[in-house]
Amino acid sequence: MSRAAIPVLVIHGGAGVIAKDLSPEKEKAIRADLKQALEAGYAVLKSGGSSLDAVSKAIVLMEDSPYFNAGKGAVFNHDGKNELDASIMDGASLRAGSVANVHKVKNPILRARAVMEKSPHVMLVGDGAEAFAQSIDMPLVDPKYFYTEERWQQLQQALKEEAEKEKSTASPHGTVGAVALDAAGHLAAGTSTGGMTNKRYGRVGDSPIIGAGTYANAKCAVSATGWGEFYIRTVAAHDICARVEYKSEPVAQAANDVVMSAVPKLGGDGGVIALDADGNFATPFNTEGMFRGWIDKEGKMHIAVFVEK
Amino acid sequence: MSRAAIPVLVIHGGAGVIAKDLSPEKEKAIRADLKQALEAGYAVLKSGGSSLDAVSKAIVLMEDSPYFNAGKGAVFNHDGKNELDASIMDGASLRAGSVANVHKVKNPILRARAVMEKSPHVMLVGDGAEAFAQSIDMPLVDPKYFYTEERWQQLQQALKEEAEKEKSTASPHGTVGAVALDAAGHLAAGTSTGGMTNKRYGRVGDSPIIGAGTYANAKCAVSATGWGEFYIRTVAAHDICARVEYKSEPVAQAANDVVMSAVPKLGGDGGVIALDADGNFATPFNTEGMFRGWIDKEGKMHIAVFVEK
């Protein structure tokens, strides 16, 4: 599958209920950060860089933004901690790396990549993942780095709702991700998240799970965002690629079938970005909105939040 | 897919290099424990019980045996701890549960099932998984419960080899698992492991990952045992079921393609047990041996260790 290709980059910044607290100013700021991530990732591809580098670059920028539930903008869990997960996969070699439940890692996507490139393992969790990071001289940050007032207030709200109704209405969504096709024809995918507001500690969603939240092979690359439990149960990212490969479905149909049918049939929601080796892609979601953007084969950039026809 | 069926149960007790330390006495004891697990699980099915109950029962008995790398017989990690993983999936409802990196759970498969049935989550890791267990009144055991002299000596050997050669030759294998078809025509799968001797703490293999080590849907159920990293990268259990569903491959061919081709192509090894809704099954492995056994549609029991023609 190593043939020349025209680069494509697709990113997402999470799906869910968006409208209620999205002011025009905030939407503008989010769009600016999506644009910056797209441009930086695409610059890697245009200069002949790998899809893996483009995915890493775009996700690092979204992790550094306070607006997405990943890295700096991560939500708080039930215990008032930020607990981060990320994974990355190289479609050409099927190498993959993942970290889950880390608290002191500024850019979890780079840590996932280090697990892939510098350890014999695919997935490391918790203190073990942080010990590994230190063993390869990747510095840790003070967990206070992840404090943002808005996320803290979201937790307080969720705890209040929980106390009153014994059922949290906190949205389980919010993730960032990227899929890229490079000039060599190679695909890659990555996903990073701060998990769910008010989640119990130790819960792992789909983002760090290869096959569920992230998957890439020679034909297809997927990053998911949504209610993680349902993306695990449907093995959503791999299922989309299996439909492309085994049923010869167009990537848009495969992504649509999983996001609009298989996941909601079980009661879940969310969205994905999916890209094939010809540069075709789809960004289906069954929530009110999904922050997303792409630079397509023609080099055209587009950023969107709600459904567009 | 809820039609009457003749029950089938297939189990495994791990794949890998077996010959060198398998005395006739030990092989006899292992076969006796496999037989006990088969009979107990099959009794559930014969009395009209669910595939989920049969899988749980068979795996609990193998977890309680000192001979398999799961539960009581779990290997030690690099830090001299026993770190256990397990997952279970109900094919009819696509519900699933998983625990990873737990140290004080006697029967991890029951804990994985509790996550599935008593929490809104699919996967819980580490202390969080143990806190959840206590919150639902599931008792924890002293980590000393998992001490066995043989596993401890295996760690000492691996540490010695590592110190001498800077590369551990410890086998990354050893897992137990079960797949079952019940009289209602429902499939289930489960897997439980103690991980790798001398693994770094925090490493998660394929066993607790839905899609990699365990997967079940209406048409197919799979439990894998092998070098976990490669089963994650190939999303092995789900890939077998995707081939059955999307390519209409017989389950034996699908399992064979993944175990004998996709996984070794990347450098990995191991085996799987795979069962379809008609009671057809396969137990391919590309290692020297795989502890395995089944009771088939005719009610015939068979237990095997090495390749049989």
Interface residues (C-beta under 8 A of the other chain):
Chain A: M89 L94 R95 A96 A100 N101 S119 P120 H121 V122 M123 L124 V125 G126 D127 G128 A129 A131 F132 K199 R200 Y201 G202 R203 V204 G205 I209 I210 G211 A212 Y215 G228 E229 I232 R233 T234 V235 H238 D239 A242 R243 Y246 K247 L266
Chain B: M89 L94 R95 A96 A100 N101 S119 P120 H121 V122 M123 L124 V125 G126 D127 G128 A129 A131 F132 K199 R200 Y201 G202 R203 V204 G205 I209 I210 G211 A212 Y215 G228 E229 I232 R233 T234 V235 H238 D239 A242 R243 Y246 K247 L266
